[in-house]
Amino acid sequence: MGQLDEAKREFQKAMELSGNRDTYAFIGLANINYTLSCMHRNDINGQEAQLRSALSKYFGILELDENNTYASLGIGNLLAEYGKVDEAKEVFKLLANSEAET
């Protein structure tokens, strides 16, 4: 986990420097939580904590930028991870439609 820890520290620095408004760093932190959840497959509580943290971050990003595709994709991935495949498909459809409109 050395590289993940190092990346997490760098993203946290970027967030501090930006007043917690750097959406790229925020995405990085959320993605690290998602990655850590995959590494906790044998620890349900650990996995759940990482997934919740990632989800919270993705929604926080959408509060800063409601059109952030990366955050929406992250939410879709997490919904699928939770077994909510129909909801995940809806997120992905909305993203595809919004991309087609631009």
C-alpha positions as CSV (number, residue, x, y, z in Angstrom):
1,M,0.0,0.0,0.0
2,G,3.0,2.3,0.0
3,Q,2.2,3.9,-3.4
4,L,-1.4,4.4,-2.4
5,D,-0.4,6.0,0.8
6,E,2.0,8.3,-1.0
7,A,-0.6,9.2,-3.6
8,K,-3.2,9.9,-0.8
9,R,-0.8,12.3,0.9
10,E,-0.2,14.2,-2.3
11,F,-3.9,14.4,-3.1
12,Q,-4.6,15.6,0.5
13,K,-1.9,18.3,0.1
14,A,-3.5,19.5,-3.2
15,M,-6.8,19.6,-1.5
16,E,-5.4,21.7,1.4
17,L,-3.7,24.1,-1.0
18,S,-7.0,24.5,-3.0
19,G,-9.2,25.1,0.0
20,N,-10.8,21.6,-0.6
21,R,-11.9,22.7,-4.1
22,D,-9.5,20.7,-6.4
23,T,-11.9,18.3,-8.0
24,Y,-9.1,16.3,-9.6
25,A,-7.4,15.7,-6.2
26,F,-10.9,14.9,-4.8
27,I,-11.4,12.3,-7.5
28,G,-8.0,10.9,-6.8
29,L,-8.9,10.5,-3.1
30,A,-12.3,8.9,-3.9
31,N,-10.6,6.5,-6.4
32,I,-8.1,5.5,-3.7
33,N,-11.0,4.7,-1.4
34,Y,-12.6,2.6,-4.1
35,T,-9.3,0.8,-4.8
36,L,-8.9,0.1,-1.1
37,S,-12.4,-1.3,-0.9
38,C,-11.4,-3.8,-3.6
39,M,-8.4,-4.8,-1.4
40,H,-10.7,-5.4,1.6
41,R,-12.8,-8.1,-0.1
42,N,-12.3,-10.5,2.9
43,D,-13.1,-7.7,5.4
44,I,-16.7,-6.7,4.9
45,N,-16.5,-3.9,7.5
46,G,-13.3,-2.5,6.0
47,Q,-14.7,-2.8,2.5
48,E,-17.9,-1.1,3.5
49,A,-16.0,1.8,5.2
50,Q,-13.9,2.4,2.1
51,L,-17.0,2.3,-0.3
52,R,-18.9,4.7,1.9
53,S,-15.9,7.1,2.0
54,A,-15.5,6.9,-1.8
55,L,-19.3,7.5,-2.3
56,S,-19.2,10.5,0.1
57,K,-16.3,12.0,-1.8
58,Y,-18.0,11.5,-5.2
59,F,-21.1,13.3,-4.0
60,G,-18.9,16.0,-2.5
61,I,-17.3,16.5,-5.9
62,L,-20.8,16.8,-7.5
63,E,-21.5,19.6,-5.0
64,L,-18.5,21.5,-6.4
65,D,-19.2,20.6,-10.0
66,E,-22.6,19.0,-10.8
67,N,-21.4,18.0,-14.3
68,N,-18.3,16.1,-13.2
69,T,-18.3,13.0,-15.3
70,Y,-15.6,11.3,-13.3
71,A,-17.6,11.6,-10.1
72,S,-20.8,10.3,-11.8
73,L,-18.8,7.3,-13.2
74,G,-17.5,6.6,-9.7
75,I,-21.0,6.6,-8.3
76,G,-22.2,4.3,-11.1
77,N,-19.3,1.9,-10.3
78,L,-20.1,2.0,-6.6
79,L,-23.8,1.3,-7.3
80,A,-22.7,-1.8,-9.3
81,E,-20.3,-2.8,-6.5
82,Y,-23.3,-2.7,-4.1
83,G,-25.3,-4.9,-6.4
84,K,-27.5,-2.1,-7.5
85,V,-27.0,-2.8,-11.2
86,D,-30.2,-1.2,-12.5
87,E,-29.4,2.0,-10.7
88,A,-25.8,1.9,-12.0
89,K,-27.2,1.4,-15.6
90,E,-29.4,4.5,-15.1
91,V,-26.3,6.6,-14.1
92,F,-24.4,5.3,-17.1
93,K,-27.3,6.0,-19.4
94,L,-27.6,9.6,-18.1
95,L,-23.9,10.1,-18.7
96,A,-24.1,8.7,-22.2
97,N,-27.1,11.0,-23.0
98,S,-25.4,14.0,-21.5
99,E,-22.2,13.3,-23.5
100,A,-24.2,12.9,-26.7
101,E,-25.8,16.3,-26.2
102,T,-22.4,18.1,-26.0
